Amino acid sequence: MRYLVISDLHANLEALDAVLADAAVVGYDHVLMLGDVVGYGADPGPVIDRTMTLAPMTIIRGNHDKVCAGLESPLLFNDVAREAAEWTNKTLSADHLRTLANLPMGPVQVPPEVEICHGAPFDEDHYIFDEQDASRAIDASSARICLFGHTHVPALFATPEAPFGPETQVPDEYALPRGGPALINVGSVGQPRDRDPRAAYGVLDMDRQTIRLRRVTYDIAAAQARIINSGLPAWLALRLERGQ
């Protein structure tokens, strides 16, 4: 079983299309979507439609999905994120808003060995950046493999006794820890923040027990133009080319 793992699309249609084209070549059986379909980008409706057309095996909500759907107040967001969320809420149709509002809360188990969450297994809005938070997440997870998003930064966490191992056949592939837990972030499709502007996604191969962390170039200029022409804050366009 091979899972296409995508997270933090953030209404970036150009990035999502590039990822799906690359993933079609790599190959996968089912889709796992870890939240934040919308927010920041200029194409929330088309990205919702494209995501649901994939018929994800499992999909959960992100914090931007909640706020843009009107389930939570945007007041805790910074000014730019709040403006984008309010714009998204006004732009989306009633059906799209209903779709966002009905996304389930994580964590959700994908039998038999995988769990997905947006932030962390113990709090869907918590950011996991360091080993201390990773340790808490591993302890809280109910599955051997936990996939998370939210930070927009690819990351692999495991215990020292059972670390990830390199795969010699494919440069971007890592062997999952044998007999130990794994906490994995495949990065963001629509707004990477690791100084690499390329869209990020992953392919989890349960048969081979590997994770591939893929990066894909896309038409950043087109995505930027859509943001500017929509009247969204210019910083949202600039950060795409900087990967931050």
C-alpha positions in Angstrom: 0.0 0.0 0.0 1.4 3.4 -1.0 -0.1 6.6 0.4 0.3 10.0 -1.2 0.7 12.3 1.8 -0.2 16.0 1.2 -0.5 18.8 3.7 -0.9 22.6 4.0 -2.1 23.2 0.4 -3.2 26.7 1.3 -5.2 27.5 -1.8 -2.2 27.3 -4.1 -3.6 25.6 -7.2 -0.3 25.8 -9.2 1.6 24.0 -6.5 -1.1 21.3 -6.0 -1.3 20.6 -9.7 2.5 20.2 -9.9 2.5 17.8 -7.0 -0.3 15.7 -8.4 1.5 15.5 -11.7 4.7 14.3 -10.1 2.9 11.9 -7.8 1.1 10.3 -10.7 4.6 9.4 -12.1 5.8 8.1 -8.7 2.6 6.2 -8.1 0.3 5.8 -5.2 -2.8 3.9 -4.1 -4.6 6.3 -1.7 -4.4 9.9 -0.5 -3.9 11.1 3.0 -4.6 14.9 3.5 -3.4 16.4 6.7 -5.2 19.7 6.7 -5.1 23.4 5.7 -6.7 23.1 2.3 -7.2 26.8 2.3 -5.8 30.0 3.7 -3.2 32.4 2.3 -3.6 31.5 -1.4 -5.9 32.9 -4.1 -7.6 29.8 -5.3 -9.5 28.3 -2.3 -12.5 27.1 -4.2 -10.6 25.3 -7.0 -8.2 23.7 -4.5 -11.1 22.4 -2.4 -12.6 20.9 -5.5 -9.4 19.4 -6.7 -8.7 17.9 -3.3 -12.2 16.3 -3.0 -11.9 15.0 -6.5 -8.9 12.9 -5.3 -11.3 11.1 -2.9 -8.9 11.1 0.0 -8.9 7.9 2.0 -8.5 10.1 5.0 -8.7 13.9 5.3 -8.6 16.1 8.4 -9.0 19.8 9.1 -6.3 22.4 9.7 -6.5 25.6 11.8 -7.0 27.7 8.6 -9.8 25.4 7.5 -11.5 26.0 10.8 -11.1 29.8 10.8 -12.0 30.2 7.1 -15.1 28.1 7.6 -16.2 30.3 10.5 -15.8 27.7 13.1 -13.2 29.7 15.0 -12.4 33.4 15.2 -9.5 34.8 13.2 -8.5 37.1 16.0 -5.6 34.8 17.2 -4.0 35.0 13.7 -1.4 37.5 12.8 -2.6 40.5 10.6 -1.7 38.9 7.3 -3.2 35.5 8.1 -6.4 37.1 9.5 -6.9 39.2 6.3 -6.4 36.2 4.1 -8.8 34.1 6.2 -11.5 36.8 6.1 -11.0 37.2 2.3 -11.3 33.4 1.9 -14.5 33.2 3.9 -16.1 35.9 1.8 -14.8 34.4 -1.5 -16.0 30.8 -0.9 -19.4 29.5 -1.8 -21.8 28.2 0.8 -21.1 24.6 -0.5 -17.3 25.1 -0.1 -17.7 26.6 3.4 -19.8 23.6 4.3 -17.2 21.2 3.0 -14.5 22.9 5.1 -16.8 22.9 8.2 -17.4 19.2 7.9 -13.7 18.2 7.7 -13.0 15.9 10.7 -10.8 16.8 13.6 -7.5 14.9 13.9 -5.9 12.7 15.0 -7.5 9.9 12.8 -6.2 6.4 12.5 -5.5 4.8 9.2 -5.4 1.0 10.0 -3.3 -0.8 10.9 -0.2 1.3 11.7 -0.7 4.9 10.7 -2.2 8.0 12.4 -2.6 11.4 10.9 -2.9 14.8 12.6 -2.5 18.4 11.6 -0.5 19.8 14.5 0.1 17.0 17.1 -1.8 13.9 18.4 -2.4 15.7 21.7 -3.5 19.1 20.2 -4.5 19.6 16.6 -3.1 23.2 16.6 0.2 22.5 18.3 3.4 23.1 16.4 6.1 20.4 16.5 9.5 21.9 15.8 11.9 20.3 18.2 12.8 17.0 19.8 10.9 17.8 23.0 7.6 18.3 21.2 8.4 15.3 19.0 8.8 13.1 22.0 5.5 14.3 23.4 3.8 13.5 20.1 5.4 10.1 19.8 4.2 9.2 23.4 0.7 10.5 22.6 0.3 8.8 19.2 -1.7 5.6 19.1 0.0 4.2 16.0 3.6 3.2 15.1 3.7 5.9 12.3 2.3 9.4 12.9 2.1 11.9 10.1 1.7 15.6 10.9 1.8 19.0 9.2 1.2 22.5 10.3 4.8 23.7 10.5 5.4 23.6 6.7 8.8 22.1 7.3 9.7 18.5 6.4 10.9 16.5 9.4 11.7 13.0 10.4 11.7 12.1 14.1 12.4 8.7 15.7 13.9 7.2 18.8 17.7 6.8 19.0 17.3 3.0 19.3 15.4 2.8 16.0 16.3 5.6 13.7 15.4 6.2 10.1 17.8 4.6 7.6 18.9 5.7 4.1 17.7 3.9 1.0 20.3 3.5 -1.7 17.9 2.9 -4.5 16.1 6.3 -4.4 17.8 9.5 -3.2 14.8 11.0 -1.6 13.7 7.8 0.2 14.2 6.8 3.8 13.7 3.5 5.6 11.2 3.6 8.4 12.5 2.6 11.8 12.2 -1.1 12.4 10.4 -1.9 15.6 10.1 1.7 16.7 7.9 4.7 16.3 8.2 7.3 13.5 6.9 10.9 13.4 6.9 12.4 9.9 6.2 15.8 8.4 6.3 15.8 4.6 6.3 19.6 4.4 3.8 21.9 2.7 2.4 21.8 -0.8 1.3 25.4 -1.0 3.6 27.4 1.2 7.0 25.8 2.1 8.9 27.5 5.0 12.3 25.7 4.9 13.9 28.2 2.5 13.2 25.8 -0.4 10.3 27.3 -2.5 9.5 24.0 -4.3 6.3 22.3 -3.3 6.7 19.4 -0.9 4.9 16.1 -0.4 5.5 12.5 0.6 4.8 8.9 -0.5 4.5 6.4 2.4 5.2 2.9 1.2 3.9 0.4 3.7 5.0 -2.6 1.8 8.6 -1.5 1.5 8.5 0.4 4.8 9.8 3.6 3.4 8.9 7.3 3.2 9.8 9.4 0.2 10.1 13.2 0.7 9.6 14.8 -2.7 10.1 18.4 -3.9 8.6 19.7 -7.1 9.1 23.0 -9.0 5.9 24.8 -10.0 4.8 28.1 -11.6 5.5 30.4 -8.6 5.1 33.5 -10.7 1.5 32.5 -11.7 0.6 31.8 -8.1 2.0 35.2 -7.1 0.1 37.0 -9.8 -3.1 35.4 -8.6 -2.5 36.6 -5.0 -1.7 40.1 -6.1 -4.6 40.3 -8.5 -7.0 39.1 -5.8 -6.0 41.9 -3.5 -4.4 39.7 -0.9 -1.4 41.0 1.0 1.7 41.2 -1.2 3.8 39.4 1.5 1.9 36.2 0.7 3.2 36.4 -2.9 6.7 37.3 -1.9 7.2 34.5 0.6 6.4 31.9 -2.0 9.6 32.6 -3.9 11.6 32.7 -0.7 10.2 29.5 0.7 9.4 31.1 4.1 
